[in-house]
């Protein structure tokens, strides 16, 4: 199995490295930290090619209704508790 770096994933997805890291932290993209040092301050993420392919299948073939963000409820900005005119 071939592993990819965050930069390689970003290039394949045509996005930024920051976006790929966000997907990893959200759990949308499976990745492994290969940094073995105990006091390491930065993780070294590697993504399996199959995990990237499954992400592409989930996101590319998602129905348009499911891909949309939920709409916020249309609410008045203030409530009139006393029933008077403004």
C-alpha positions, 0 to 999 in steps of 0.5 A, a space after each residue: 500500500 502506498 502512503 501519501 503526505 499531507 502535501 501530496 493529498 492537498 495536491 491531489 484534492 486541489 486544496 491546501 494542506 491546512 484543509 487536509 489537516 482539518 479533514 484529518 482532525 475532524 475524522 473525515 480522512 483517516 491518517 497515521 502519525 508516523 512521528 516516533 519521537 517522544 517529545 515531538 511537537 509536530 505530528 507527521 501524518 501519512 494517508 493511505 491511498 485507499 483512505 484518500 480514494 474512499 474520501 473522494 468516493 464519499 464526497 464526489 458522489 454525495 447527493 446535492 441535498 446532503 451536501 448543502 449546509 443546513 439553513 438557519 431558522 428565520 427568526 426575528 432579531 428582537 422579541 416583543 414581550 410586552 405586545 406594544 408597538 415599536 
